[in-house]
Amino acid sequence: MAADPIVIEHLPERGRFQARVEGHLCVADYRLDGDRMQMLHTEVHPALQGQGIAALLVQAALDHARAHGLKVVPLCSYVRAHMRRHPATQDLLA
């Protein structure tokens, strides 16, 4: 049986991209500062780690930043590592 697709929601009023997976809330939080998107925190429940959920959340945030002409300040260590591993995101760095 195939797993349900992960649906990423954007809650701009909360500065968050999130997904509910197997009943657990997974998040990538950010704060806007002018034309900069400060990526603050990424969290995935330990039981779900290693499944690429954090990468999906962060990529959704980076796609949003690109679509809206925002530069990214990766304050979250996971976001920094993700951007290092994906050279196509380097142009988004503030």
N, C-alpha and C positions, 0 to 999 in steps of 0.2 A: 504494500500500500504506500503510495506517494505521500510525503509530508505536505501539509498545507503550505502555500506560499507565504512568505513573511511580508506583511503589509506595513510599510513605514508611514507614519502619520507625522505631519508637521504642525506643531502648535506654536505659532509665532508669538502669541500672547504670553507664553511660558518660556520662550526661547529654548525650544526643545524639538528634537526629532525622536520619535519613540515607536516601539513595536511591542506588542504583547505576544509572547511566544510560550506555549505550554503553560499559560496562566501567569507567567513572570513578565514584569515590565522591564524593558531594556531601553536605555536612553542615551542620547548624545545631547548635552546641554551647551548652549551658547549664549553670548550676550553681544548685542550690536553696540558699536561705538563709532558713530558716523558711518563711514564706508568700510569699516572693519568688523569682521565677524570673529569674536574671540571664542574659540572652542575651549570650553571650561572642563568638561567631564564626560567620560563615556563609561557606561556601566552595563554589564550583562551578568545575569545570575550565574553563579559558579557552575550549576548543573548544565548550563547552555554554552559555556565557553568552548572555543575551538570549532564552532560551527559557522563562523563567518558573519555572525549577526552584528558585531561591532563594526566590521568593515562595511556592511550594508548601511548602517546608520550614518557612519562618517561619510561615506560616498554620497548619500542623499544630501547631507549638509554641504559638502563641497560642490555638488551639482547646483544646489540652491545659490551658493555664493557666486559661482560662475554666471548663472543666469541673471543675477541681480547686480553684477559688477562690483562685488564685494571682495576685499582682500581678507585673507585668513591669518589669524594669530593663533597658532596651535599651543595653547597653554596646557592642554591635556597631553600627557606623555604618549598615550595611544595614538592620538591624532598626529603628533610629530612623527612617530614611527611609521604610521600608515602613509603619510605624505613622502617620507624618505623612500619607502618601498615602491611608490608609484610616481615616477618622474613626471608624468603628464600633469600632476597637480602642482608642480613647483611654481608655475606662473601665478598661482593664487596666493603665495606667501606674501604677507605684508612686509 
